[in-house]
């Protein structure tokens, strides 16, 4: 009798454990996983007084609550909800239960190409088709490349044909790319270094002298270094432009 009661008691306890322990914990985990979801659409309005962002989604019009903790990113840059414009394509990560927006991401870009006529303090003047000059804005996150290699300064691109990706509203540039055809390339070993004139003599197929542009990018194993770190007999590759008999080095790469 005691054995039977003990078995019934143990069975009851196991049943309670299954009902009150495992199933609620499993449900709570699933709720936690579904707490934030993503949806995409186009902005059609924002009410700053109520903090409501109106978005046309594939499921129809939706309103999302924008709070002080909502992160807004336009082309990957921090922004404010009031920077959002009608028809902006957005992806919103939001709380499913409250429609509170956690992260709002906007990708607003256009493409352009032309000749760089000047680069100033955080600006790039681009002569486009028809001869008009378009002034664009650069920031620390703007990616500039020559022949697919990142540059430490965009100033060396002056006079070159480039392709740009930028925000058509703010004209903030995301990327500037000069194709490999914009510059000549060569490689060889450094035989002479003249710090006073910032020149290098490089022996490759032929021996040539290069004046290193003050804004040139110099990379050692992919990391930016100074002209003073170049050594005799270093094997290097260069991207350069030629004006008359003068060679101007814009990009120097070397490996240990």
C-alpha positions in Angstrom: 0.0 0.0 0.0 2.8 2.4 0.9 4.6 1.4 -2.2 1.6 2.2 -4.4 1.0 5.6 -2.7 4.7 6.4 -3.2 4.4 5.6 -6.9 1.3 7.7 -7.3 2.9 10.6 -5.5 6.0 10.4 -7.7 3.9 10.2 -10.8 1.9 13.2 -9.7 5.1 15.2 -9.1 6.5 14.4 -12.5 3.2 15.4 -14.1 3.3 18.8 -12.3 6.9 19.3 -13.3 6.0 18.7 -17.0 3.0 21.0 -16.8 4.4 23.8 -14.7 8.1 23.6 -15.7 8.9 22.5 -19.2 6.0 23.7 -21.3 5.9 27.3 -20.0 9.7 27.6 -20.3 9.5 26.5 -23.9 6.7 28.9 -24.7 8.6 31.7 -23.0 11.6 31.0 -25.2 9.6 31.1 -28.4 7.9 34.4 -27.3 11.4 35.8 -26.7 12.6 34.7 -30.1 9.6 36.3 -31.8 9.7 39.5 -29.8 11.4 41.6 -32.5 10.6 41.2 -36.2 11.6 43.0 -39.4 9.4 44.5 -42.1 10.2 46.6 -45.1 8.2 49.3 -46.9 8.1 52.9 -48.0 7.6 55.9 -45.7 4.5 57.9 -46.3 4.5 60.1 -43.2 5.9 60.8 -39.8 4.0 62.5 -36.9 6.7 63.9 -34.5 4.1 64.9 -31.9 2.8 61.4 -31.5 6.0 59.7 -32.5 4.3 57.7 -35.2 6.0 56.6 -38.4 3.6 55.6 -41.2 4.9 53.0 -43.6 3.3 51.3 -46.6 4.3 47.6 -46.3 3.3 44.5 -48.3 0.8 43.8 -45.6 -0.7 47.3 -46.0 -0.3 50.6 -44.1 1.3 50.2 -40.7 2.1 52.7 -37.9 5.3 52.3 -35.8 6.0 54.0 -32.5 9.3 55.9 -32.6 10.8 56.5 -29.1 14.0 58.3 -27.9 15.7 54.9 -27.8 14.8 54.1 -31.5 18.0 53.9 -33.6 17.6 55.5 -37.0 20.3 54.8 -39.7 20.3 56.5 -43.1 22.8 54.8 -45.4 24.4 53.3 -42.3 24.9 56.8 -40.7 23.1 57.8 -37.5 20.1 60.1 -38.2 16.9 61.3 -36.7 13.4 60.2 -37.5 12.6 63.7 -38.8 15.3 63.1 -41.5 13.0 60.4 -43.0 11.3 61.5 -46.2 8.2 60.3 -48.1 9.0 57.3 -50.3 12.2 56.5 -48.4 12.6 52.7 -48.5 12.9 51.4 -44.9 13.5 48.2 -43.0 12.1 48.4 -39.5 13.0 46.0 -36.6 10.1 46.4 -34.1 8.5 44.8 -31.1 5.7 42.6 -32.4 3.5 43.2 -29.3 3.7 47.0 -29.2 4.9 48.0 -32.7 7.7 50.0 -31.1 10.5 50.6 -33.6 13.8 49.4 -32.3 15.9 50.1 -35.5 14.9 52.0 -38.6 17.2 51.5 -41.6 17.0 53.6 -44.7 18.9 53.0 -47.9 18.6 56.2 -50.0 21.2 56.3 -52.8 21.8 57.4 -56.4 24.8 56.9 -58.7 26.9 59.4 -60.6 30.1 59.6 -62.6 32.3 62.4 -63.8 35.6 64.1 -63.4 36.9 65.2 -60.0 37.7 68.9 -60.4 38.5 69.7 -56.8 38.5 68.2 -53.3 38.2 70.6 -50.3 37.5 70.3 -46.6 35.0 67.4 -46.7 33.8 68.3 -50.2 34.2 66.8 -53.6 33.4 68.8 -56.8 32.4 66.5 -59.6 32.0 67.7 -63.2 29.2 65.6 -64.7 27.9 65.2 -68.2 26.9 68.6 -69.7 29.7 70.4 -67.8 27.8 71.2 -64.6 29.7 70.8 -61.4 28.1 68.9 -58.6 29.3 69.6 -55.0 29.2 66.5 -52.9 30.0 66.0 -49.2 32.5 63.6 -47.7 32.6 62.2 -44.2 34.9 59.8 -42.3 32.9 56.8 -43.4 33.1 57.7 -47.2 34.9 54.9 -48.9 37.4 56.0 -51.6 39.2 53.5 -53.8 41.7 53.5 -56.7 41.7 50.3 -58.7 39.7 48.6 -55.9 42.2 49.5 -53.2 41.2 51.8 -50.3 42.8 55.2 -50.1 43.7 57.1 -47.0 42.9 60.4 -48.7 40.6 61.2 -51.6 42.7 64.2 -52.7 44.8 62.1 -55.1 41.7 61.5 -57.2 41.7 65.1 -58.4 41.5 65.2 -62.2 40.4 61.5 -62.5 37.2 60.0 -63.8 35.3 58.4 -60.9 32.0 56.7 -60.1 30.2 57.8 -57.0 27.3 56.5 -54.8 25.7 59.3 -52.7 22.5 60.3 -50.9 20.5 62.5 -53.4 19.0 64.5 -50.6 22.0 65.4 -48.5 24.6 64.7 -51.2 26.6 62.8 -48.7 28.9 60.4 -50.5 29.0 56.7 -49.6 31.7 55.7 -52.0 34.1 57.1 -54.7 35.8 54.7 -57.1 38.4 55.4 -59.7 38.8 52.5 -62.1 42.2 50.9 -62.8 42.3 52.7 -66.1 42.6 56.0 -64.2 46.3 55.3 -63.4 49.3 53.4 -64.7 50.8 50.6 -62.7 54.3 49.1 -62.3 56.3 47.2 -59.7 59.9 46.7 -58.8 62.5 47.2 -56.0 63.4 50.6 -54.4 67.0 51.5 -55.3 67.0 55.1 -54.2 65.0 57.0 -51.6 65.2 60.8 -51.4 63.3 62.2 -48.3 64.1 65.8 -49.3 62.2 65.6 -52.6 59.9 62.7 -51.6 61.1 60.7 -54.6 61.7 57.0 -55.1 63.8 55.3 -57.8 62.3 51.9 -58.6 63.9 49.2 -60.7 61.6 46.9 -62.5 61.2 46.3 -66.2 62.8 49.7 -66.4 64.2 52.1 -63.9 62.0 55.1 -63.2 61.8 57.9 -60.7 58.5 58.6 -58.9 57.5 61.7 -56.9 55.3 60.5 -54.1 52.1 62.7 -53.8 51.8 64.3 -50.4 48.4 62.6 -50.1 49.5 59.2 -51.5 48.4 56.1 -49.8 51.3 53.8 -48.7 50.3 50.3 -47.5 52.4 47.8 -45.7 50.6 44.4 -45.5 47.4 46.4 -46.0 48.1 48.9 -43.2 48.8 52.6 -43.8 52.4 53.6 -43.1 54.5 56.8 -43.7 57.0 57.5 -46.4 59.8 57.2 -43.9 59.0 53.5 -43.4 60.0 52.7 -46.9 63.4 51.0 -47.2 65.9 50.3 -49.9 65.3 47.0 -51.7 61.6 47.0 -50.7 59.6 45.2 -53.4 56.6 47.5 -54.2 53.8 48.0 -56.6 52.7 51.5 -57.6 49.7 53.2 -59.2 50.8 56.5 -60.7 50.0 59.2 -63.2 52.3 60.8 -65.7 52.6 64.5 -66.6 55.2 65.0 -69.2 58.3 63.3 -68.0 57.2 63.4 -64.3 55.6 60.4 -62.6 53.4 61.0 -59.6 52.9 58.0 -57.3 49.4 57.9 -55.8 49.3 54.4 -54.3 52.2 52.3 -53.1 51.8 48.8 -51.7 54.5 46.6 -50.2 54.7 43.3 -48.3 57.2 42.1 -45.7 
